[in-house]
């Protein structure tokens, strides 16, 4: 993200920001509904409450702080992409790679692709961590089988809940189209 912002801003052109809202207020709300998907995962911080020393103080700081940082980064990324190319030329399938290619930085495509891959994997693993913690809590409350709440004595990790999470996530990925899954994730 930092690479895209630092390498892309020098190629931003002021004329690309005009018109500033080409699709009006409706376009803003449509875009916000898509970007909403990017903010999924902050609830994972709350599921990891047992991991922090002072949850009452640390969780609000962690959630609000990370939301603030990510919001600023998302805005900067948006300013970079819309500054590098007019909105109607942005490639919806690989916007940053294509934008760097368009300004003559074809070598940056590889860095952008590796960064995107790392971001997707990190997001996926973070979501799976939160899901395993939810299974542990449900196991403790006997809403699911109690063996899900068992924690490994050596590693201190919920191995059973992690295995169930891996199995269910893999099964969903195998059976459903990515579009359907992304819509389900967006609605909670």
NUBAMI-965551 format. One line per field, with one value per residue: residue number from 0; residue in three letters; x negated, y, z negated of N, C-alpha, C in turn. Coordinates in steps of 0.001 Angstrom, whole numbers, plus 500000, padded with zeros to 6 digits. Each point is the difference from the previous one (the first is absolute). Layout:
i = c(NUM	...)
aa = c(ALA	...)
n.x = c(X	...)
n.y = c(Y	...)
n.z = c(Z	...)
ca.x = c(X	...)
ca.y = c(Y	...)
ca.z = c(Z	...)
c.x = c(X	...)
c.y = c(Y	...)
c.z = c(Z	...)
END
This chain:
i = c(0	1	2	3	4	5	6	7	8	9	10	11	12	13	14	15	16	17	18	19	20	21	22	23	24	25	26	27	28	29	30	31	32	33	34	35	36	37	38	39	40	41	42	43	44	45	46	47	48	49	50	51	52	53	54	55	56	57	58	59	60	61	62	63	64	65	66	67	68	69	70	71	72	73	74	75	76	77	78	79	80	81	82	83	84	85	86	87	88	89	90	91	92	93	94	95	96	97	98	99	100	101	102	103	104	105	106	107	108	109	110	111	112	113	114	115	116	117	118	119	120	121	122	123	124	125	126	127	128	129	130	131	132	133	134	135	136	137	138	139	140	141	142	143	144	145	146	147	148	149	150	151	152	153	154	155	156	157	158	159	160	161	162	163	164	165	166	167	168	169	170	171	172	173	174	175	176	177	178	179	180	181	182	183	184	185	186	187)
aa = c(UNK	UNK	UNK	UNK	UNK	UNK	UNK	UNK	UNK	UNK	UNK	UNK	UNK	UNK	UNK	UNK	UNK	UNK	UNK	UNK	UNK	UNK	UNK	UNK	UNK	UNK	UNK	UNK	UNK	UNK	UNK	UNK	UNK	UNK	UNK	UNK	UNK	UNK	UNK	UNK	UNK	UNK	UNK	UNK	UNK	UNK	UNK	UNK	UNK	UNK	UNK	UNK	UNK	UNK	UNK	UNK	UNK	UNK	UNK	UNK	UNK	UNK	UNK	UNK	UNK	UNK	UNK	UNK	UNK	UNK	UNK	UNK	UNK	UNK	UNK	UNK	UNK	UNK	UNK	UNK	UNK	UNK	UNK	UNK	UNK	UNK	UNK	UNK	UNK	UNK	UNK	UNK	UNK	UNK	UNK	UNK	UNK	UNK	UNK	UNK	UNK	UNK	UNK	UNK	UNK	UNK	UNK	UNK	UNK	UNK	UNK	UNK	UNK	UNK	UNK	UNK	UNK	UNK	UNK	UNK	UNK	UNK	UNK	UNK	UNK	UNK	UNK	UNK	UNK	UNK	UNK	UNK	UNK	UNK	UNK	UNK	UNK	UNK	UNK	UNK	UNK	UNK	UNK	UNK	UNK	UNK	UNK	UNK	UNK	UNK	UNK	UNK	UNK	UNK	UNK	UNK	UNK	UNK	UNK	UNK	UNK	UNK	UNK	UNK	UNK	UNK	UNK	UNK	UNK	UNK	UNK	UNK	UNK	UNK	UNK	UNK	UNK	UNK	UNK	UNK	UNK	UNK	UNK	UNK	UNK	UNK	UNK	UNK)
n.x = c(499166	498972	499610	501251	500143	498828	500143	501263	499854	498717	500768	500491	501056	499950	499789	499388	499905	500060	501268	500132	501268	499423	500253	499621	500971	500779	499078	500065	501326	500014	499069	500710	501026	499201	499616	501271	499922	499324	501057	500296	500101	500480	501094	499034	499721	501311	499938	498965	501096	500014	499566	500799	499115	500389	500935	500389	498705	499439	501161	500566	498839	499964	501280	500107	498871	500285	501233	499478	499029	500834	500837	498999	499553	501264	500130	498810	500341	501171	499382	499197	500919	500810	498861	499696	501278	500592	501079	500237	498725	500483	499057	501252	499306	499199	500706	499315	500042	501220	500250	499258	500615	501123	499374	499803	500657	499727	498801	500791	500404	498772	499518	500821	499701	498730	500129	500685	499126	499008	500643	500249	498782	499498	500828	499722	498716	500106	500748	499131	499082	500720	500171	498743	499751	500815	499440	498871	500439	500457	498820	499451	500859	499424	499804	498745	499553	499910	499790	500859	500331	499605	499070	499124	499578	499403	500891	500997	500105	501133	499324	500918	500130	498686	500007	500987	499330	498865	500645	500666	498901	499272	500943	500138	498666	500118	501019	499546	500650	498878	500790	500516	498801	499564	501116	499804	498717	500424	500893	498811)
n.y = c(498808	499979	498875	499556	500402	499543	498871	500006	500623	499753	498968	500455	500173	501287	499988	498954	500992	500403	499728	500649	500214	499232	499223	501160	500367	499634	500542	500990	499919	499934	500941	500673	499552	500326	501202	499939	499234	501097	500431	498906	499574	501227	499282	499549	501279	500172	499087	500785	500329	498679	500458	500983	500817	501101	499049	500467	500077	498808	499363	500972	500046	498674	499938	501031	499654	498703	500282	500840	499178	498976	500805	500513	498761	499626	501102	499800	498717	500438	500901	498993	499044	500854	500205	498717	499704	500468	500280	500466	500206	500051	499087	499561	499281	500964	500808	499586	498724	500142	500642	499153	499045	500673	500129	498783	499615	499320	500345	501030	499474	499516	501150	500606	499085	500069	501312	499896	499117	500737	501032	499281	499477	501185	500545	499037	500033	501321	499823	499098	500858	501010	499265	499624	501273	500240	499031	500504	501230	499626	499421	501094	500594	498936	501030	499608	498893	499648	498941	500887	500001	498783	500350	499963	499079	499508	500131	499613	499184	500458	498875	499502	501156	499997	498722	500232	501082	499310	499007	500781	500723	498904	499471	501141	500090	498731	500242	501177	500767	500586	500251	498780	499470	500839	499671	498716	500193	500679	498999	499494)
n.z = c(500000	499141	500610	500067	498759	499567	500669	499569	498819	500259	500334	498858	500755	499708	501316	499473	499130	501257	499897	498858	500203	500917	498967	499466	499186	500995	500767	499124	499917	501318	500104	499110	500699	500998	499603	499632	501071	500295	499347	500653	498789	499864	500246	500794	499943	500052	500984	500134	499329	500029	501145	499568	499439	500659	500187	498833	499852	500175	499828	499268	499353	499911	499686	499191	499409	500079	499582	499135	499671	499968	499355	499306	499811	499750	499293	499448	499859	499591	499260	499688	499905	499388	499368	499979	499943	501095	499300	501199	499689	498777	500025	500038	500853	500378	499199	498957	500324	500474	498873	499326	500678	499780	498834	500510	498924	501107	499526	499762	501145	500025	499608	500849	500922	499637	499993	501135	500456	499521	500527	501080	499993	499730	500864	500842	499698	500085	501077	500441	499578	500460	501099	499914	499703	501019	500713	499529	500206	501190	500093	499487	500790	500536	500819	499961	500560	498721	500788	500529	498710	500290	499133	500975	499136	501063	500962	499192	501046	500491	499903	499178	499403	500007	499659	499144	499616	500018	499400	499157	499812	499928	499240	499335	499967	499669	499185	499594	500869	500364	501023	499891	499832	500942	500647	499700	500288	501032	499988	499717)
ca.x = c(500834	499096	499336	500938	500218	498770	499605	501075	500339	499301	500614	501372	500199	501161	501149	500724	500959	501152	500913	499641	501020	500650	501277	500781	500144	500335	498731	499282	500603	499713	498601	499883	500492	498953	498844	500383	499411	498602	499927	500337	498848	499688	500671	499088	499264	500828	500033	498715	499936	499257	498578	499424	499894	501041	500947	500863	499243	499248	500846	500450	498841	499632	501026	500126	498713	499821	500991	499524	498840	500445	500811	499070	499303	500953	500205	498783	499961	501007	499456	498924	500502	500775	499069	499142	500806	501395	500847	500548	498938	499517	500285	500653	499467	498666	499883	498702	499033	500238	499672	498542	499628	500375	499070	498652	499318	500462	499335	500751	501116	499633	500064	501416	500617	499535	500643	501413	500040	499713	501153	501108	499673	500048	501408	500604	499527	500580	501409	500051	499653	501198	501020	499603	500282	501453	500303	499560	500980	501234	499733	499996	501366	500730	500880	499405	499347	498965	498623	499502	499395	498732	498808	498796	499187	498656	499984	500999	500898	501179	499725	501247	500759	499268	500235	501377	500002	499348	500866	501202	499601	499643	501216	500732	499259	500142	501376	500677	499325	499413	500948	501006	499333	499724	501268	500339	499097	500397	501188	499694)
ca.y = c(501192	501150	500079	500547	501417	500764	499914	500465	501418	500875	499904	500507	501246	500712	499974	498735	500132	500760	500374	499339	498978	499830	499293	500670	499402	498584	499320	499907	498929	498731	499705	499698	498640	499084	500173	499424	498664	500157	500250	498792	499430	500734	499295	498950	500548	499775	498577	499657	500740	499232	500078	501269	500124	500864	500107	501182	501139	499686	499702	501214	500640	499187	500037	501356	500338	499289	500547	501320	499832	499386	500966	500947	499286	499795	501289	500294	499089	500491	501206	499601	499349	500948	501015	499418	499771	500454	498933	499142	499148	499089	498581	499503	498689	500186	501455	500590	499461	500662	501423	500111	499696	501149	501121	499572	499260	498618	499181	500108	499039	498834	500399	500175	498669	499330	500678	499603	498609	500016	500588	499041	498905	500530	500201	498677	499389	500755	499617	498636	500078	500443	498947	498962	500521	499943	498595	499725	500604	499227	498719	500240	500244	498781	500226	499033	498977	500555	499700	501138	500955	499483	500728	499183	500369	500440	501214	500954	500321	499128	499160	499446	501083	500392	498963	500154	501212	499678	499110	500704	501015	499285	499443	501116	500438	498963	499847	501229	500973	501082	501117	499680	500084	501381	500615	499499	500639	501402	500153	499516)
ca.z = c(500000	499936	501307	500986	499698	500260	501410	500865	499875	500947	501314	499929	500738	499450	500921	499840	498906	500469	498915	498744	499734	501304	499892	498972	498672	500189	500248	498723	499203	500674	499690	498572	499754	500450	499114	498706	499950	499587	498569	499260	499322	498780	498921	499563	498853	498813	499661	499391	498737	498996	500303	499551	498548	499471	501111	499939	500517	501213	501156	500702	500638	501153	501049	500535	500612	501268	500932	500443	500876	501257	500739	500628	501079	501093	500664	500755	501150	500943	500621	500900	501215	500802	500482	501036	501201	499913	499448	501055	500544	498960	500243	498793	499631	499421	500152	499708	500962	501286	499872	500043	501380	500824	499792	500373	498926	500120	498989	498740	500019	499203	498590	499683	499955	498777	498882	499986	499529	498558	499330	500024	499071	498637	499669	499846	498751	498889	499872	499478	498574	499287	500033	499049	498654	499810	499714	498629	499094	500092	499340	498555	499576	500358	501137	500921	499175	499120	500422	500773	499079	499488	500424	499926	498840	500396	500832	499530	501108	500115	501165	500535	500628	501209	501014	500477	500809	501278	500766	500473	500979	501222	500597	500604	501186	501019	500464	500409	500843	499217	499967	498988	498696	499653	499608	498671	499041	499872	499165	498669)
c.x = c(499130	499273	500907	500190	498771	499611	501056	500273	499218	500611	501460	500076	501308	501216	500788	501037	501244	500707	499728	500981	500774	501360	500856	500031	500326	498724	499181	500560	499782	498565	499803	500481	498986	498801	500289	499363	498546	499861	500400	498731	499635	500701	499138	499190	500782	500039	498699	499814	499194	498496	499337	500041	501142	501054	500847	499302	499431	500876	500530	498853	499617	500992	500076	498700	499802	501020	499548	498842	500423	500835	499105	499267	500918	500230	498779	499880	500985	499496	498886	500564	500786	499132	499113	500747	501374	500889	500504	498946	499497	500457	500573	499432	498614	499658	498594	498920	500140	499633	498489	499474	500259	499048	498548	499216	500438	499343	500771	501157	499715	500092	501449	500688	499582	500631	501469	500147	499753	501183	501180	499743	500070	501439	500701	499595	500546	501456	500135	499637	501225	501075	499666	500290	501505	500426	499602	501024	501315	499849	500007	501413	500919	501073	499534	499313	498823	498561	499430	499280	498657	498828	498794	499115	498633	500007	500981	500983	501172	499918	501295	500819	499319	500205	501414	500106	499382	500907	501207	499654	499633	501208	500827	499311	500138	501393	500628	499114	499497	500939	501047	499386	499729	501271	500410	499129	500418	501217	499833	500125)
c.y = c(501244	500178	500660	501494	500824	499994	500590	501491	500907	499994	500465	501353	500634	499917	498698	500050	500787	499210	499170	498887	499741	499312	500545	499244	498511	499177	499837	498857	498623	499573	499621	498588	498955	500063	499439	498630	500066	500189	498786	499446	500742	499391	498860	500469	499731	498533	499547	500700	499271	500145	501262	500100	500801	500245	501276	501232	499709	499748	501253	500723	499238	500106	501389	500425	499332	500458	501347	499895	499429	500953	501004	499334	499745	501302	500363	499107	500468	501251	499668	499444	500977	501165	499484	499824	500628	498822	499045	499110	498970	498581	499401	498657	500085	501488	500555	499488	500703	501479	500210	499705	501217	501181	499597	499275	498536	499081	500006	499009	498797	500319	500153	498641	499238	500628	499629	498580	499924	500561	499048	498875	500459	500189	498668	499355	500724	499647	498598	499951	500392	498935	498880	500444	499983	498566	499630	500531	499224	498620	500142	500170	498825	500243	499167	498953	500571	499707	501100	501017	499531	500755	499096	500499	500541	501337	501065	500418	499029	499136	499467	501060	500459	498984	500101	501232	499735	499152	500745	501066	499339	499442	501096	500484	499006	500002	501250	500880	501154	501207	499793	500130	501439	500748	499535	500623	501446	500190	499383	498526)
c.z = c(500000	501335	501028	499771	500376	501475	500920	499937	500947	501408	500011	500707	499538	500920	499907	498875	500408	501093	498746	499642	501296	499940	498862	498672	500106	500234	498729	499160	500632	499714	498545	499695	500449	499059	498612	499803	499515	498496	499168	499379	498725	498795	499467	498790	498717	499604	499339	498655	498936	500157	499440	498483	499393	501089	499986	500575	501385	501225	500695	500710	501266	501140	500631	500690	501342	501040	500559	500977	501351	500835	500724	501161	501195	500780	500845	501229	501072	500715	500984	501301	500873	500484	501117	501316	499826	499584	501070	500654	498987	500307	498715	499535	499355	500047	499780	500944	501342	499943	500030	501400	500893	499838	500254	498922	500016	498978	498682	499938	499113	498517	499557	499871	498748	498762	499878	499481	498493	499219	499931	499003	498548	499541	499752	498677	498775	499759	499421	498516	499190	499955	499021	498563	499707	499691	498571	499004	500009	499362	498482	499449	500320	501060	501199	499127	499191	500447	500893	499115	499454	500618	499795	498867	500372	500727	499529	501082	500038	501267	500619	500734	501286	501116	500569	500899	501367	500877	500563	501035	501329	500720	500679	501274	501141	500629	500604	500862	499129	499898	498907	498609	499595	499600	498607	498924	499768	499114	498615	499923)
END
